[in-house]
Amino acid sequence: MKTSQNLQRDVMTGLLLLAGILSFVSGEFVFSTLLFGTASLTSNLDFVRPARA
């Protein structure tokens, strides 16, 4: 179902954001940037639709 895939993507994005915030607060700026970028990609890309050539 599409709703469970959206829920899984939302949970993953939320966990990545939370981990990014925690690593930013602890001073690991490079790792937090990586986590924020990954969260941004997972929230904006649609992995369900196949790419067309």
FENWOWO-V427734 format. One record per backbone hydrogen bond with DSSP energy under -0.5 kcal/mol. CO is the residue of the C=O (numbers start at 1). NH is the residue of the N-H. If there is no record, write none. Layout:
co: (CO:CO)
nh: (NH:NH)
This chain:
co: (1:2:3:4:5:6:7:8:9:10:11:12:13:14:15:16:17:18:19:20:21:22:23:23:24:27:28:29:30:31:32:33:34:35:36:37:38:39:40:41:45)
nh: (5:6:7:8:9:10:11:12:13:14:15:16:17:18:19:20:21:22:23:24:25:26:27:28:27:29:32:33:34:35:36:37:38:39:40:41:42:43:44:45:47)
